[in-house]
Amino acid sequence: MKTSKRPLQYLAALLLVVGLSGCANSPNDPLEGYNRQVYYFNDMLDTVVVTPATHAYRDLTPEPVQTTFSNFFGNISDLWTAFNNFLQGRGEEGFSDVSRILVNTFVGLGGLIDIASDLGLPKHSNDLGRTFGVWGAPPGPYFVLPLVGPSTVRDTIAAPADYWYGDPLYYSRSDAVVWTSLILGGVVKRSKLLEAASLIDDAAIDRYEFIREAWMQRRQHLIDSRIPNDEWETVETTETVETAETVETVDASR
């Protein structure tokens, strides 16, 4: 497939940029000069392209169709979540995820209907970056990824698997399927955060710094506590929680 080498080339280019980023601005964010520039680019792209497209999706797509899209992509993501739960020794959650996949795939029309949740099988969220953290890998400096958003060096190393290789649709022989799933999946996730995104503007004087601190706190808490995303609660306030959830996907979700 033509796209198969792109994630590794993308990662190599990013690490090269990090190596060429010379000036340290903050002990907690030594790549701040680079990060702010990428943040401004992502924010501009979100304002000009992603948010209008998401509003169009919300306004023009019937709500039941939005729900089926969300369920479909959620069912696919459960595969990667289950894999990482097993890697982290969370067998109970891993088997629950596998049960969700089986139920929603074979009874829920290929994942279009979320029957598993009604049967008491809650949805979890996990990724390889968190797995590395549970295994003891340090996060390294804060690092903003183009198009993706907040990350760390550790999570950037895991990014090709989390964003590409862990998605079954990536292995489709059709580039059209791959790119459609990436774009539509991102819009579906972004659409859930339209209201929450305004919290950043309301809460922050320095928007970049606020996003960095909220994201880093939440990310570390998820690794330390080893609990699912949907069960994580406040860092300091409810608004901070919602904002931290927003910054993971506001630029262009998985």
Buried (B, 14 or more C-beta within 10 A) or exposed (E): EEEEEEBEEBBEEBBEBBEEBEEEBBEEBBBBBBBBEBBEBBBEBBEEEBBEBBEEBBEEBEEEEBBBBBBBBBBBBBBBBBBBBBBBEBEEBBBBBBBBBEBBBEEBEBBBBBBBBEEEBEBBBBBBBBBBBBEEBEBBBBBBBBBBBBBBBBBBBBBBBBBBBBBEBBEBEEEEEBEEBBEBBBBBBBBBBBEBBEBBEEBBEEBBBBBBBBBBBBBBBBBEEBBBBEEBEEBEEEBBBBBBBBBBBBBBBB
